Amino acid sequence: MTRYILGIDEGTTGARAFIINEECEVVGLAAAELTQIYPRAGWIEHDPMEILNVQLEVIRAALRQAKLQPSDLSAAGLTNQRETGIVWEKDTGRPIYNAVVWASRQTVGVVEDWVNAGLGEKIEERTGLIPDAYYTASKIRFILDQVPGAQERAENGELLAGTVDTWLIWNLTGRKSFVTDYSNASRTMMFNFEKLEWDEELLAGYNIPKRMLAEIVPSDAVVGDLSATFGAAVPIASNMGDQQAGLFGQAAFSPGQNKMTYGTAGVLNINCGTSPQRIPGLTPSMAWGVQGKATYEIEGVLFAMGKTMQWLRDDMKLIHAAPDSEWYAGQVPSTQGVYLIPAFTGLSAPTWDPYARAAIIGISNATTRLHIIRAAVESMVYQTRDVVDAALQGSNGSISIPELRVDGGAVKNNFLCQLQADILGVPVVRPVISEATVFGTMLLAGLSTGIYSSLDEVASKWQEDRRFEPSMSRDQAESMYAGWQQARELTKGWAQKVSTD
């Protein structure tokens, strides 16, 4: 009998559901967009109930497309946008405030207060993370501060808090399972990544009651089933943050193996094995907990990748759809010295400046929309080199990147992949299955439930689609990248220099 695996993929701009058979063939797929809420410049929120309802809708749609019933599923795996914070009522399940999205900068002041109070070094030491509004802790603190009486209710055990995986699993299991996994917990700025538990001293400094937070379990734990929502006891047998799931889906199971995801954000992940590694500008985190072993990673996060294409499409009306960017970019031989720095909510890895703002630099009277579009595509390439260089230079030779495995929707863009190989000077490898994130959690769910027997069998599911070899001269590549570095420096601290009120 054919066995089927459901992949639940809750992202920043939309929710998706995949159904594959054990041969990794997609038999059902559905997707829907999420409403982006922008209360103020730099603030980004979601409606948690919409997140849940849209995710349920796409699961049902994927089942219909596959012509399957929930009872036909053998396992389910979940992956999600990370760092986003949600607080809700334990008794009613009602969120007390919108979800504060990972990329939102509305909690910069919260983190500055913590650093000024002397928590900065302790945060880095205990969590491995650079104190920043990016992470979940400040978002929970912000919500508790915004809603009258919320702090007292939290201390009394009336409120629950967590990342999107915790919110979805709690609801999908009929409010029975209140859990998160190592990978998601390690991105909250509350998790002691060496002891593998919530750090009570940091929580006290944040004034966040521990009783609000979920139980932390390995990524391959069976955390409940879908009987409450779909009437079938389908085990939820995998839970990973989206970037760690992408690393797993790229079969990067050995130290040094890597992947670069071009999603709403861009993220470089490098497997570090069973010991954490610290590199300036990058963040050590948990890759996963699988088969009784905790695996670490080093990570470089870039806030605006697909987000930049969305901005070109929705706000600037320069393209009709994100895939159009490849054609437009190819219509001009260069940007004529134009650089687009997409620091819409600040610069992330490896420079970390929450006050930087986006800019288009180098415009002349010969600049056209084609040059702007090409500059936007090139910005993804340059940002990737930023974090690759940081990993290579900061590791003192312990990390090498002989090739870069890539995934995400943007890697269908051959222009992007070729330019990435040229600017890095190493091959860029695109897999047959470019949706490595959701496939990673589905493959782990299959491993957890015995559909796959070993990590070696899981690795055998990865296949190369195309390898892009560097073809540009190093002089030209270095000149183009040097221009990017100069342009990027000009955006730093802009929000402090110019009032946006």
matplotlib code that plots the C-alpha trace (Angstrom):
import matplotlib.pyplot as plt

x = [0.0, 1.3, 2.2, 1.7, 3.2, 1.7, 3.9, 2.5, 4.5, 3.5, 5.6, 5.7, 3.8, 1.7, 0.7, 1.2, 0.5, 2.2, 1.4, 4.1, 4.3, 7.2, 9.1, 8.9, 6.5, 4.1, 0.5, -1.1, -0.2, -2.1, -1.1, -2.7, -1.3, -1.4, -2.4, 0.5, -0.4, 1.8, 0.6, 3.6, 6.8, 9.0, 6.2, 4.9, 2.1, -0.1, -3.5, -2.8, -6.4, -5.8, -2.5, -4.4, -7.5, -5.5, -3.3, -6.3, -7.8, -4.6, -4.4, -7.9, -7.2, -4.1, -6.1, -8.7, -6.1, -4.5, -7.9, -7.1, -8.8, -7.0, -7.0, -4.8, -1.9, 0.8, 2.6, 2.7, 5.6, 5.5, 7.8, 7.2, 8.3, 10.6, 11.0, 7.4, 5.8, 2.2, 0.5, -3.0, -5.5, -5.1, -8.8, -10.3, -7.4, -8.0, -4.9, -4.6, -2.7, -1.5, 1.5, 4.6, 6.5, 10.2, 11.2, 9.3, 11.4, 8.8, 10.7, 14.1, 13.6, 12.8, 16.2, 18.1, 16.6, 17.8, 21.3, 21.5, 20.5, 23.6, 21.9, 23.8, 26.8, 24.7, 22.3, 25.2, 26.8, 23.7, 21.8, 24.5, 22.4, 23.2, 20.7, 18.2, 14.5, 14.5, 14.1, 10.9, 11.6, 11.3, 8.1, 6.5, 7.7, 6.2, 2.8, 2.7, 3.5, 0.9, -2.1, -3.5, -3.3, -1.4, 1.6, -0.5, -2.5, 0.7, 2.0, -1.2, -1.0, -3.8, -1.7, 0.4, 3.2, 5.2, 6.4, 4.2, 5.0, 3.7, 0.5, -0.3, 0.5, -1.6, -4.5, -4.0, -4.0, -7.1, -5.1, -3.5, 0.1, 2.0, 5.4, 8.3, 11.4, 15.1, 15.4, 12.6, 13.4, 17.0, 15.8, 13.8, 16.7, 15.3, 16.9, 20.2, 21.6, 24.2, 21.9, 19.0, 16.5, 14.8, 17.3, 15.6, 18.0, 17.4, 13.6, 13.8, 15.7, 13.0, 10.2, 8.7, 7.1, 8.5, 5.0, 3.9, 6.4, 6.1, 7.8, 11.0, 11.3, 13.5, 12.6, 11.7, 9.3, 5.8, 4.0, 0.4, -2.0, -4.6, -7.7, -9.1, -9.0, -9.1, -10.7, -7.8, -4.9, -2.2, 0.9, 2.7, 6.2, 8.4, 8.7, 11.5, 12.0, 11.9, 15.7, 16.7, 14.2, 15.8, 19.2, 17.7, 16.0, 19.3, 20.7, 23.3, 23.8, 27.6, 29.6, 30.5, 27.6, 25.5, 22.6, 21.4, 17.6, 16.2, 12.8, 11.1, 14.3, 17.6, 19.4, 22.8, 23.0, 26.1, 26.0, 28.5, 28.0, 27.6, 29.4, 28.3, 30.6, 30.7, 31.5, 31.2, 28.1, 26.6, 24.4, 25.0, 21.7, 20.3, 19.9, 17.7, 17.4, 17.2, 17.7, 18.7, 21.4, 21.4, 23.1, 24.2, 24.5, 25.8, 23.5, 23.5, 20.1, 19.3, 15.9, 15.0, 15.3, 11.9, 10.6, 12.5, 10.8, 7.4, 8.2, 9.0, 5.7, 3.2, 4.5, 6.6, 4.6, 7.8, 7.0, 3.8, 5.2, 8.4, 9.5, 9.4, 12.5, 14.8, 13.6, 13.7, 17.2, 18.5, 17.4, 20.3, 24.0, 24.6, 23.0, 25.3, 26.5, 23.1, 22.9, 19.7, 20.2, 17.0, 17.4, 13.7, 13.8, 17.5, 20.6, 20.9, 23.8, 26.7, 26.5, 23.3, 22.2, 18.5, 18.7, 19.8, 17.2, 16.8, 18.3, 18.9, 22.3, 24.0, 21.0, 21.6, 19.4, 20.2, 18.7, 15.5, 13.2, 15.3, 18.4, 16.4, 15.0, 18.4, 19.9, 17.2, 18.1, 21.8, 21.2, 20.3, 23.7, 25.7, 24.0, 24.7, 28.4, 28.3, 27.4, 29.5, 32.6, 31.7, 31.6, 34.9, 36.8, 35.4, 35.9, 39.8, 39.8, 37.5, 34.7, 35.1, 32.4, 33.6, 30.0, 26.8, 23.5, 20.6, 16.8, 13.7, 11.4, 14.0, 16.4, 14.3, 15.9, 18.9, 20.3, 20.4, 22.1, 24.7, 25.6, 25.7, 28.4, 30.3, 30.3, 31.2, 33.7, 32.3, 29.7, 26.1, 24.1, 20.3, 18.5, 15.7, 13.4, 13.9, 11.3, 13.8, 12.2, 8.9, 10.5, 13.0, 10.2, 8.3, 11.4, 12.0, 8.4, 9.0, 12.1, 10.4, 7.6, 9.6, 8.7, 12.5, 14.9, 17.9, 19.5, 21.3, 18.0, 16.8, 20.0, 19.4, 16.2, 18.4, 19.3, 21.1, 19.2, 21.8, 25.3, 26.2, 30.0, 31.7, 32.4, 33.1, 36.6, 37.6, 38.5, 35.1, 33.4, 35.5, 34.8, 31.0, 31.1, 33.3, 30.7, 28.0, 30.0, 30.4, 26.7, 25.7, 27.8, 25.9, 22.6, 23.8, 22.2, 19.8, 16.7, 18.7, 19.8, 16.4, 13.1, 10.4, 7.5]
y = [0.0, 3.4, 5.6, 9.4, 12.2, 15.6, 18.7, 21.7, 24.8, 28.0, 30.8, 34.6, 35.5, 32.4, 29.0, 25.8, 22.1, 19.4, 15.7, 13.3, 9.5, 7.6, 8.1, 11.9, 12.4, 15.3, 14.2, 17.2, 20.8, 24.0, 27.5, 30.7, 34.1, 35.7, 39.3, 41.5, 44.1, 47.2, 49.4, 51.7, 52.0, 49.0, 47.1, 43.8, 41.8, 38.8, 37.7, 34.4, 33.2, 33.8, 31.8, 28.9, 29.1, 29.5, 26.6, 24.4, 25.5, 24.6, 21.2, 20.4, 21.7, 19.5, 16.5, 17.2, 17.6, 14.3, 12.6, 11.4, 11.3, 12.3, 8.6, 7.9, 9.9, 8.0, 11.0, 14.8, 17.2, 20.9, 23.7, 27.4, 31.0, 31.4, 34.0, 35.4, 35.7, 35.0, 35.3, 33.7, 32.8, 29.3, 28.8, 30.3, 30.1, 33.7, 35.7, 38.8, 40.7, 40.2, 38.0, 40.1, 38.9, 38.0, 40.9, 43.6, 46.2, 47.5, 45.9, 47.6, 49.7, 46.6, 45.0, 48.3, 48.4, 44.9, 45.6, 48.8, 46.8, 44.6, 41.6, 41.9, 39.7, 37.1, 36.8, 36.1, 33.7, 31.7, 31.8, 32.3, 35.1, 38.7, 40.8, 42.0, 42.7, 39.8, 37.2, 36.1, 37.2, 40.9, 40.3, 38.5, 41.3, 43.9, 42.1, 41.9, 45.6, 46.6, 44.7, 46.0, 43.4, 40.9, 40.6, 39.7, 37.2, 35.6, 35.3, 33.6, 31.0, 32.4, 33.1, 31.0, 32.2, 30.8, 30.7, 29.8, 26.0, 26.0, 27.9, 25.5, 22.3, 23.4, 24.0, 21.1, 18.7, 20.1, 22.1, 18.9, 19.5, 22.6, 22.1, 23.5, 21.8, 22.6, 24.4, 26.8, 27.3, 28.2, 31.3, 32.9, 34.5, 32.6, 29.1, 28.1, 26.3, 24.4, 23.1, 22.7, 24.3, 27.7, 29.9, 31.0, 33.8, 35.4, 34.9, 36.7, 39.6, 39.8, 39.4, 36.6, 33.9, 30.5, 29.0, 30.7, 28.7, 25.4, 22.1, 21.7, 18.4, 16.9, 17.7, 14.1, 13.7, 12.6, 15.5, 14.5, 13.8, 15.4, 13.5, 16.7, 18.7, 16.1, 13.1, 10.8, 9.9, 11.1, 11.6, 14.9, 13.4, 16.3, 19.9, 22.2, 25.9, 26.6, 27.2, 24.1, 22.1, 23.4, 22.2, 18.8, 18.7, 19.4, 16.3, 18.4, 15.8, 16.1, 19.0, 21.6, 20.8, 23.9, 25.4, 28.8, 29.4, 32.3, 32.7, 35.8, 36.1, 34.5, 32.2, 30.5, 27.4, 25.4, 22.1, 22.3, 18.8, 18.2, 21.3, 25.0, 27.3, 31.1, 33.4, 37.2, 38.5, 35.1, 33.2, 29.7, 27.8, 24.3, 22.5, 19.8, 17.0, 13.7, 10.1, 11.2, 13.6, 17.4, 19.0, 22.6, 25.0, 28.4, 30.8, 34.0, 35.6, 38.2, 39.9, 40.7, 38.3, 37.3, 40.2, 42.5, 40.9, 41.3, 45.0, 45.4, 43.6, 45.0, 48.4, 49.6, 47.8, 47.2, 43.5, 41.5, 38.4, 37.5, 35.0, 37.9, 39.3, 36.9, 38.1, 41.7, 41.4, 39.7, 42.6, 44.8, 43.7, 45.4, 47.8, 50.6, 51.0, 51.0, 49.1, 48.4, 47.7, 46.2, 47.2, 47.8, 46.8, 47.3, 45.3, 41.8, 39.4, 40.0, 43.8, 43.9, 47.6, 48.0, 51.7, 51.1, 51.7, 50.6, 52.7, 52.7, 54.2, 55.1, 56.3, 58.5, 59.8, 56.6, 54.4, 52.5, 50.1, 47.3, 48.4, 48.7, 45.2, 43.8, 45.6, 44.0, 40.5, 41.2, 42.3, 38.7, 37.6, 40.2, 39.6, 35.9, 36.7, 38.9, 35.9, 33.4, 35.6, 36.1, 32.3, 31.7, 34.5, 34.0, 30.3, 30.5, 27.8, 25.3, 25.9, 25.6, 26.0, 24.2, 24.5, 26.1, 24.1, 26.4, 26.2, 28.3, 29.7, 32.1, 29.4, 28.7, 31.9, 30.8, 34.3, 34.5, 31.1, 31.8, 35.3, 33.7, 31.3, 34.1, 36.4, 33.6, 31.9, 28.4, 26.1, 26.7, 23.5, 23.4, 20.2, 18.5, 19.4, 23.1, 23.2, 21.8, 23.4, 21.5, 18.4, 18.4, 18.2, 15.6, 13.4, 13.7, 12.8, 9.7, 8.8, 9.3, 6.9, 4.2, 5.1, 5.7, 3.5, 5.7, 9.1, 7.4, 6.5, 10.1, 11.4, 9.2, 11.2, 14.3, 14.7, 17.4, 19.3, 21.7, 22.8, 26.4, 26.9, 30.3, 31.9, 35.5, 36.8, 37.3, 40.9, 41.7, 39.8, 41.6, 45.0, 44.5, 43.2, 46.1, 48.5, 46.7, 47.0, 50.8, 51.3, 49.2, 51.3, 54.4, 53.0, 52.5, 54.4, 56.2, 56.0, 57.8, 60.5, 61.3, 61.3, 59.0, 60.4]
z = [0.0, -0.9, 2.0, 1.9, 3.9, 4.5, 4.6, 6.4, 5.4, 7.1, 5.7, 6.0, 2.9, 2.6, 3.7, 1.7, 2.0, 0.1, -0.1, -1.4, -1.7, -0.3, -3.6, -3.1, -5.9, -5.3, -5.5, -3.9, -3.5, -2.4, -1.5, -0.3, 0.6, 4.0, 4.7, 5.6, 8.3, 8.5, 11.4, 11.1, 9.0, 9.8, 11.7, 10.3, 11.8, 11.0, 12.2, 14.1, 13.3, 9.7, 9.9, 11.3, 9.1, 5.8, 6.8, 7.4, 4.0, 2.0, 3.7, 2.7, -0.8, -1.2, -0.1, -2.7, -5.4, -4.4, -4.2, -0.7, 2.6, 5.8, 6.8, 3.8, 5.3, 7.2, 8.7, 8.8, 9.1, 9.9, 9.0, 9.7, 9.6, 12.6, 15.4, 14.9, 18.3, 19.3, 22.7, 23.3, 26.0, 27.3, 27.9, 24.7, 22.2, 21.3, 20.5, 22.6, 19.9, 16.3, 15.7, 15.5, 12.5, 12.6, 10.2, 12.2, 13.8, 16.3, 19.2, 18.7, 21.8, 23.9, 22.9, 23.5, 27.0, 27.7, 26.4, 28.4, 31.5, 31.0, 29.3, 26.0, 26.7, 28.6, 25.6, 23.3, 25.7, 26.5, 23.2, 20.7, 19.2, 18.6, 20.7, 18.0, 17.5, 15.0, 17.8, 19.6, 23.1, 22.4, 20.5, 23.4, 25.7, 23.4, 23.3, 27.1, 27.4, 24.8, 26.2, 29.5, 32.2, 30.1, 32.4, 35.4, 33.3, 32.1, 35.6, 36.6, 33.9, 31.8, 28.7, 26.4, 24.1, 21.3, 17.8, 14.8, 15.1, 18.7, 17.8, 14.9, 16.7, 19.7, 17.4, 15.1, 18.0, 19.6, 22.2, 23.5, 22.6, 23.7, 22.3, 20.2, 18.9, 19.3, 16.0, 16.7, 20.3, 19.4, 17.5, 20.3, 22.3, 25.4, 24.8, 26.3, 23.3, 25.2, 28.0, 25.5, 27.8, 28.4, 30.2, 33.4, 34.2, 30.8, 31.2, 34.6, 32.9, 30.2, 32.8, 30.7, 32.9, 32.0, 32.5, 29.2, 27.2, 25.5, 26.2, 24.1, 22.3, 19.6, 16.0, 15.2, 18.2, 17.5, 19.2, 18.6, 15.7, 13.5, 14.9, 16.4, 13.2, 10.4, 12.1, 11.5, 13.9, 11.5, 13.6, 13.5, 13.4, 12.5, 13.4, 12.2, 11.6, 7.9, 7.4, 9.4, 7.4, 4.2, 5.5, 6.2, 2.8, 1.1, 2.8, 4.6, 7.4, 7.8, 9.3, 6.7, 4.4, 3.6, 1.8, 0.8, 0.7, -1.4, 0.2, 1.6, 3.5, 2.4, 4.8, 4.7, 6.9, 7.6, 9.5, 12.5, 13.9, 17.6, 18.9, 18.4, 16.5, 16.9, 14.0, 14.2, 12.4, 12.1, 14.6, 16.0, 16.4, 16.6, 13.3, 14.7, 17.2, 15.3, 16.4, 19.9, 18.8, 18.8, 15.8, 15.6, 12.7, 11.9, 10.2, 8.2, 7.8, 5.1, 5.7, 2.1, -0.8, -2.1, -0.1, -2.6, -5.5, -3.8, -3.3, -7.0, -7.9, -5.3, -4.3, -7.2, -10.0, -12.0, -12.6, -12.9, -11.1, -9.4, -12.1, -14.6, -13.0, -14.8, -18.2, -17.3, -15.8, -18.9, -21.1, -20.1, -19.9, -16.5, -14.0, -15.3, -11.7, -10.0, -6.7, -4.8, -1.1, 0.3, 3.9, 4.3, 8.0, 8.6, 7.7, 9.1, 8.9, 9.0, 9.8, 11.9, 11.8, 12.7, 11.6, 8.1, 5.4, 1.8, -1.0, -4.7, -5.5, -8.7, -10.7, -13.8, -16.5, -18.5, -15.7, -16.7, -14.9, -16.4, -14.5, -11.2, -11.7, -12.5, -9.4, -7.3, -8.5, -8.1, -4.5, -3.6, -5.0, -3.2, 0.2, -0.2, -0.7, 2.5, 4.6, 2.8, 3.2, 6.9, 7.4, 5.6, 7.2, 10.7, 11.0, 10.7, 8.0, 9.8, 7.3, 3.5, 0.9, -2.2, -3.6, -2.6, -2.6, -3.2, -2.9, -2.6, -5.3, -6.7, -7.8, -10.8, -12.0, -14.1, -14.2, -10.5, -10.0, -12.7, -11.3, -7.8, -9.0, -10.7, -7.7, -5.3, -7.6, -6.7, -8.3, -7.4, -7.3, -7.7, -6.7, -8.6, -5.6, -5.1, -2.3, 0.2, 3.2, 3.1, 1.7, 4.6, 7.2, 5.2, 4.9, 8.6, 9.3, 7.1, 9.0, 12.3, 11.4, 9.7, 6.1, 5.6, 7.4, 7.8, 7.1, 4.2, 2.6, 3.2, 1.6, -1.5, -2.2, -3.0, -6.7, -8.6, -11.3, -12.6, -11.6, -12.4, -12.9, -12.5, -15.8, -15.0, -14.5, -10.8, -11.5, -12.8, -10.0, -7.3, -8.9, -8.9, -5.3, -4.1, -5.5, -3.5, -0.3, -0.8, -1.5, 1.5, 3.8, 2.8, 4.2, 7.7, 10.5, 8.1, 10.3, 13.1, 10.7, 9.1, 10.9, 9.4, 11.4]

ax = plt.figure().add_subplot(projection="3d")
ax.plot(x, y, z, "-o")
ax.set_aspect("equal")
plt.show()
